[in-house]
């Protein structure tokens, strides 16, 4: 298998995964501090959907370029 085909398949699979099950990450922010008392907020964020679409598009582009170069 050509390297471009393998890279394209990995990018396509990663893009589909990011669209179907977007990962999330947490951020922590101090909202109040008075002497020894401190309050923090922890928020969960999802990865935006456009990231998965971009990875999927890159994979399809690499696949198309690999097929065109092959001929």
Secondary structure by P-SEA (a helix, b strand, c coil): ccaaaaaaaaaaaaaaaaaabbbbbbbbbbccccccbbbbbbbbbcccaaaaaaaaaaaaaaaaaaaaaac
